[in-house]
Amino acid sequence: MSDTAAVKIDGYSHISPAKYTEALRKEFPGFYRQILGSTPPLFDMEARFRVMDAFAPIAQVLTVGPVPPLEVFAEPKRAAALARLANDEMAELVSRYPDRFAAAIALLPMNDVEVALEESDRAIKELGFRGIYLHSNINGKPLDAPEFLPFFEKMAAYDLPIYIHPWRGNDFPEYPTETESKYSISSTFGWPYETTAAMTRIVFSGLFERFPNLKVVTHHLGGMVSFYEQRIIQHFSQFHQSYHDYSEYLRGLTKPPIDYFKMFYNDTAIHGNTPALMLAYSFWGAHHILFAADMPLGDPALGMRSYSQTIGAIEAMEITEEERQMIFAGNVRRLLRLAE
């Protein structure tokens, strides 16, 4: 990438590559109509570049989106083929547009763990990807389930991050007397909860203890963690007073639980909101916050509004210019080991 000092790097942008999108349109037309077809910058590079050019110079780290996860709507063999297709296309885009796309994060077919592990190796070793992309639960299983341990072990060995995206569909009702979520509660409020729950499982399962150099990136500014810092400290210090005595999990940790929560990296994809960013800054510091805007999702202007709001909110943070540049580009360069 040229003129690196001036470039902002969106560390967690979403894309649905053209061939992958066409496959979804043919095989899963309802999903296509609901989300993909109404968001051209996901698959139309000219539309995407128009948004990026409005905020130039800006580069992006690519992740396949939007949800639902592959394993939710495709059987294992088809999920594997779709993951390979998407990863090959992202690799081609990074190669063709190095000033536009700084790196890509691998999509994995998580309904076949062995195939997903093989695809993670292929993506990193052959395609040059800089991390893998998991959802906050895998078909209802938590990320600390034993079958998913190899992904954490592998990425710690690679010294590359695991990106976590929340997933909580409308089939997760808020109340047991109902069959589905209503009023977009599942995504608006359920996703920050999903992120926080996944983070908590990673902390108390001892994954950071087992793999001290493990790097995990959360979406949407780390869910609820920074807002509930004192609640986390207070409640997790009283495990022995819970309905179930969870104090045994504390014995496996060498630090207070809150210190492990501070090991996560978190993006700024909350559609602006400087006070919330400052709260996250007070908890994580500048070095664990990455610029991202959820582009082009969650925005009727298809990325224009999200970039404007997010960049403006970061510019308004009461931090040093050095810290601001860390958030805009320096942290993601360091985390993904990108060339200067």
C-alpha positions as CSV (number, residue, x, y, z in Angstrom):
1,M,0.0,0.0,0.0
2,S,1.3,3.5,-0.9
3,D,1.4,6.6,1.4
4,T,0.9,4.4,4.4
5,A,1.1,7.2,7.0
6,A,-2.1,8.8,5.7
7,V,-4.1,5.7,5.1
8,K,-6.9,4.7,7.5
9,I,-7.5,0.9,7.6
10,D,-10.9,-0.4,8.2
11,G,-10.0,-3.5,10.2
12,Y,-13.3,-5.3,10.0
13,S,-15.2,-4.5,6.8
14,H,-17.8,-6.9,5.2
15,I,-17.9,-8.2,1.7
16,S,-19.8,-10.8,-0.3
17,P,-17.6,-11.6,-3.3
18,A,-19.4,-11.6,-6.7
19,K,-19.2,-15.4,-7.5
20,Y,-20.0,-16.3,-3.9
21,T,-22.9,-13.9,-4.0
22,E,-24.2,-15.4,-7.3
23,A,-24.0,-18.9,-5.8
24,L,-26.1,-17.7,-2.8
25,R,-28.6,-16.0,-5.1
26,K,-29.2,-19.3,-7.0
27,E,-29.1,-21.6,-4.0
28,F,-30.6,-19.5,-1.2
29,P,-32.8,-16.9,-3.0
30,G,-34.6,-15.8,0.2
31,F,-31.3,-14.9,1.9
32,Y,-30.2,-13.1,-1.2
33,R,-33.4,-11.0,-1.4
34,Q,-33.4,-10.2,2.3
35,I,-29.9,-8.8,2.6
36,L,-27.5,-9.2,-0.3
37,G,-29.5,-7.9,-3.1
38,S,-30.2,-4.6,-1.3
39,T,-26.6,-3.9,-0.5
40,P,-24.6,-3.5,-3.7
41,P,-21.3,-2.5,-2.1
42,L,-21.0,-6.0,-0.7
43,F,-20.4,-7.5,-4.2
44,D,-20.2,-4.6,-6.6
45,M,-16.6,-3.2,-6.4
46,E,-17.5,0.0,-8.3
47,A,-20.2,0.8,-5.7
48,R,-17.8,-0.1,-2.9
49,F,-15.0,2.0,-4.3
50,R,-17.3,5.1,-4.5
51,V,-17.9,4.9,-0.8
52,M,-14.2,4.4,-0.1
53,D,-13.1,7.2,-2.3
54,A,-15.4,9.6,-0.4
55,F,-13.2,9.0,2.6
56,A,-9.8,8.4,0.8
57,P,-7.2,7.4,1.5
58,I,-8.8,4.3,3.2
59,A,-8.1,0.6,2.9
60,Q,-10.0,-2.4,4.2
61,V,-9.5,-5.7,5.8
62,L,-12.1,-8.1,4.2
63,T,-14.4,-10.4,6.1
64,V,-17.3,-12.2,4.4
65,G,-20.7,-11.0,5.6
66,P,-23.4,-10.6,6.4
67,V,-24.6,-13.4,8.7
68,P,-26.1,-16.0,9.0
69,P,-23.1,-18.2,9.2
70,L,-22.4,-20.7,6.4
71,E,-23.0,-23.6,8.8
72,V,-26.5,-22.4,9.4
73,F,-27.8,-22.4,5.8
74,A,-25.5,-24.9,3.9
75,E,-24.8,-28.6,4.5
76,P,-21.2,-29.4,5.2
77,K,-19.9,-30.2,1.7
78,R,-21.6,-27.2,0.2
79,A,-20.4,-25.0,3.0
80,A,-16.8,-26.1,2.4
81,A,-17.1,-25.3,-1.3
82,L,-18.7,-21.9,-0.7
83,A,-15.9,-21.1,1.9
84,R,-13.2,-22.0,-0.7
85,L,-15.0,-19.9,-3.3
86,A,-15.3,-16.9,-1.1
87,N,-11.7,-17.1,0.1
88,D,-10.3,-17.5,-3.4
89,E,-12.2,-14.4,-4.5
90,M,-11.0,-12.4,-1.5
91,A,-7.4,-13.4,-2.2
92,E,-7.8,-12.3,-5.8
93,L,-9.3,-8.9,-4.7
94,V,-6.4,-8.3,-2.3
95,S,-3.9,-9.2,-5.0
96,R,-5.6,-7.0,-7.6
97,Y,-6.3,-4.0,-5.4
98,P,-3.5,-3.8,-2.9
99,D,-4.1,-0.1,-2.2
100,R,-7.8,-0.9,-1.5
101,F,-7.6,-4.1,0.5
102,A,-4.9,-4.5,3.1
103,A,-5.7,-8.2,4.0
104,A,-8.5,-10.8,4.2
105,I,-9.8,-13.0,7.0
106,A,-10.7,-16.5,6.2
107,L,-14.3,-17.8,6.1
108,L,-14.5,-21.4,7.4
109,P,-17.1,-24.1,7.0
110,M,-17.5,-24.8,10.7
111,N,-20.0,-27.6,10.4
112,D,-17.0,-29.8,9.5
113,V,-14.2,-29.1,11.9
114,E,-11.5,-31.1,10.1
115,V,-12.3,-29.4,6.7
116,A,-12.4,-26.0,8.4
117,L,-9.0,-26.6,10.0
118,E,-7.6,-27.6,6.5
119,E,-9.2,-24.5,5.0
120,S,-7.7,-22.2,7.6
121,D,-4.2,-23.6,6.8
122,R,-4.8,-23.2,3.0
123,A,-6.0,-19.6,3.5
124,I,-3.1,-18.6,5.6
125,K,-0.3,-20.5,4.0
126,E,-1.3,-20.4,0.3
127,L,-3.6,-17.3,0.1
128,G,-1.7,-15.1,2.6
129,F,-4.8,-14.5,4.8
130,R,-4.1,-12.8,8.2
131,G,-6.7,-14.5,10.4
132,I,-9.8,-16.6,10.6
133,Y,-13.5,-15.6,11.1
134,L,-15.7,-17.4,13.7
135,H,-19.2,-16.7,15.0
136,S,-20.0,-16.3,18.6
137,N,-21.6,-19.7,18.6
138,I,-21.3,-22.5,16.1
139,N,-24.8,-23.9,15.5
140,G,-25.6,-23.3,19.1
141,K,-22.3,-24.6,20.5
142,P,-20.0,-22.3,22.5
143,L,-16.6,-21.4,21.2
144,D,-14.9,-23.1,24.2
145,A,-16.4,-26.5,23.3
146,P,-13.6,-29.1,23.1
147,E,-14.0,-29.6,19.3
148,F,-13.1,-26.0,18.6
149,L,-9.9,-25.9,20.7
150,P,-7.7,-26.7,17.7
151,F,-8.6,-23.3,16.1
152,F,-7.3,-21.4,19.2
153,E,-4.2,-23.5,19.3
154,K,-3.6,-23.1,15.6
155,M,-4.0,-19.3,15.6
156,A,-1.9,-18.9,18.6
157,A,0.8,-20.8,16.8
158,Y,0.4,-18.6,13.7
159,D,0.4,-15.5,15.9
160,L,-2.6,-14.3,13.9
161,P,-6.0,-13.2,15.2
162,I,-9.4,-14.9,15.5
163,Y,-12.1,-12.5,14.4
164,I,-15.4,-13.1,16.3
165,H,-18.7,-12.0,14.8
166,P,-21.9,-12.2,16.9
167,W,-24.7,-14.5,15.7
168,R,-28.1,-14.7,17.2
169,G,-30.9,-15.3,14.7
170,N,-34.6,-14.7,15.0
171,D,-35.0,-18.3,16.2
172,F,-33.5,-17.2,19.5
173,P,-36.6,-15.8,21.3
174,E,-36.3,-13.5,24.2
175,Y,-38.9,-15.4,26.1
176,P,-39.4,-19.1,26.4
177,T,-43.1,-18.8,25.7
178,E,-42.4,-17.5,22.2
179,T,-40.9,-19.1,19.1
180,E,-38.9,-16.2,17.7
181,S,-37.3,-12.9,18.4
182,K,-39.2,-9.7,17.6
183,Y,-38.5,-6.1,16.8
184,S,-34.9,-6.9,15.7
185,I,-34.0,-7.5,19.4
186,S,-31.9,-10.5,18.4
187,S,-29.4,-8.3,16.5
188,T,-29.8,-4.9,18.1
189,F,-29.3,-6.1,21.7
190,G,-28.8,-9.8,21.3
191,W,-25.5,-9.5,19.3
192,P,-23.7,-7.4,21.9
193,Y,-24.8,-10.0,24.5
194,E,-23.6,-12.8,22.2
195,T,-20.2,-11.1,21.9
196,T,-20.0,-10.7,25.6
197,A,-21.0,-14.3,26.3
198,A,-18.4,-15.6,23.9
199,M,-15.7,-13.4,25.5
200,T,-16.7,-14.7,28.9
201,R,-16.5,-18.3,27.8
202,I,-13.0,-17.7,26.4
203,V,-11.9,-16.1,29.6
204,F,-13.2,-18.7,32.0
205,S,-12.3,-21.7,29.9
206,G,-8.7,-20.6,30.4
207,L,-7.8,-20.1,26.7
208,F,-5.8,-17.0,27.3
209,E,-4.0,-18.8,30.1
210,R,-3.3,-21.7,27.9
211,F,-2.3,-19.6,24.9
212,P,-0.9,-16.3,26.3
213,N,-0.3,-14.8,22.8
214,L,-3.8,-15.6,21.6
215,K,-5.3,-12.6,19.8
216,V,-9.1,-12.3,19.5
217,V,-10.9,-9.4,17.7
218,T,-14.5,-8.6,18.6
219,H,-17.0,-6.7,16.6
220,H,-19.1,-3.7,17.9
221,L,-16.6,-2.5,20.5
222,G,-16.5,-5.6,22.7
223,G,-20.2,-5.9,23.3
224,M,-21.1,-5.0,26.9
225,V,-17.8,-5.3,28.6
226,S,-16.5,-1.8,29.0
227,F,-19.9,-0.5,30.1
228,Y,-20.2,-3.2,32.8
229,E,-16.6,-3.2,34.0
230,Q,-17.5,-2.8,37.7
231,R,-20.3,-5.3,37.4
232,I,-17.8,-7.8,36.0
233,I,-15.3,-7.2,38.8
234,Q,-18.0,-7.5,41.5
235,H,-20.0,-10.4,40.3
236,F,-17.1,-12.6,39.2
237,S,-15.5,-12.1,42.6
238,Q,-18.6,-13.7,44.2
239,F,-18.7,-17.0,42.3
240,H,-18.9,-18.9,45.5
241,Q,-22.2,-17.1,46.3
242,S,-23.9,-18.0,43.0
243,Y,-26.7,-20.6,42.6
244,H,-23.9,-22.9,41.4
245,D,-20.4,-22.6,42.9
246,Y,-18.2,-21.5,40.0
247,S,-15.2,-20.6,42.1
248,E,-13.3,-23.7,40.8
249,Y,-12.9,-21.8,37.5
250,L,-11.1,-18.9,39.3
251,R,-8.5,-21.4,40.5
252,G,-7.5,-22.1,37.0
253,L,-6.7,-18.4,36.4
254,T,-3.6,-16.6,37.5
255,K,-5.1,-13.1,37.2
256,P,-8.4,-11.5,38.1
257,P,-11.0,-12.2,35.4
258,I,-11.2,-8.5,34.4
259,D,-7.5,-8.7,33.3
260,Y,-8.3,-11.3,30.7
261,F,-11.2,-9.3,29.3
262,K,-8.6,-6.6,28.7
263,M,-6.7,-8.9,26.3
264,F,-9.4,-8.7,23.6
265,Y,-9.0,-6.4,20.6
266,N,-12.2,-4.5,19.6
267,D,-13.4,-2.6,16.6
268,T,-15.2,0.8,16.6
269,A,-18.3,-0.4,14.6
270,I,-20.9,1.2,16.7
271,H,-22.0,3.9,14.2
272,G,-20.2,6.8,15.9
273,N,-20.8,7.7,19.6
274,T,-17.7,9.3,21.0
275,P,-18.6,8.8,24.6
276,A,-18.9,5.1,24.1
277,L,-15.5,5.1,22.4
278,M,-14.0,7.0,25.3
279,L,-15.5,4.5,27.7
280,A,-13.8,1.7,25.7
281,Y,-10.6,3.7,25.6
282,S,-10.7,4.0,29.4
283,F,-11.0,0.2,29.7
284,W,-8.7,-1.1,26.9
285,G,-6.5,1.8,26.0
286,A,-5.9,2.9,22.5
287,H,-3.7,-0.1,21.6
288,H,-6.6,-2.6,21.7
289,I,-9.1,-0.6,19.6
290,L,-9.3,-0.9,15.8
291,F,-11.1,1.4,13.4
292,A,-14.0,-0.2,11.6
293,A,-17.5,0.9,10.7
294,D,-19.5,-2.3,9.8
295,M,-19.2,-1.1,6.2
296,P,-21.6,-1.4,4.3
297,L,-24.1,-3.0,6.6
298,G,-26.5,-1.4,9.0
299,D,-26.5,1.8,7.0
300,P,-29.2,3.1,4.7
301,A,-26.5,5.1,2.9
302,L,-24.6,1.8,2.3
303,G,-21.5,2.8,4.2
304,M,-21.4,6.6,3.6
305,R,-23.1,7.4,6.9
306,S,-21.3,4.7,8.9
307,Y,-17.9,5.9,7.8
308,S,-18.8,9.6,8.4
309,Q,-20.1,8.9,11.8
310,T,-17.3,6.6,12.9
311,I,-14.4,8.7,11.6
312,G,-16.0,11.8,13.1
313,A,-16.4,10.1,16.5
314,I,-12.8,8.9,16.5
315,E,-11.6,12.4,15.5
316,A,-13.6,13.8,18.4
317,M,-12.0,11.5,21.0
318,E,-9.9,13.3,23.6
319,I,-6.7,11.3,23.0
320,T,-3.3,12.1,21.6
321,E,-2.8,12.2,17.8
322,E,-0.4,9.2,18.2
323,E,-3.2,7.2,19.8
324,R,-5.7,8.3,17.1
325,Q,-3.3,7.0,14.4
326,M,-3.0,3.7,16.3
327,I,-6.7,3.3,16.2
328,F,-7.0,4.4,12.6
329,A,-4.2,2.1,11.2
330,G,-1.3,1.3,13.5
331,N,-3.1,-1.3,15.6
332,V,-4.4,-3.4,12.7
333,R,-1.0,-3.2,11.0
334,R,0.6,-4.6,14.2
335,L,-2.1,-7.2,14.9
336,L,-2.2,-8.6,11.3
337,R,1.6,-8.1,10.8
338,L,1.0,-5.9,7.7
339,A,3.9,-4.4,5.8
340,E,4.4,-0.7,6.3
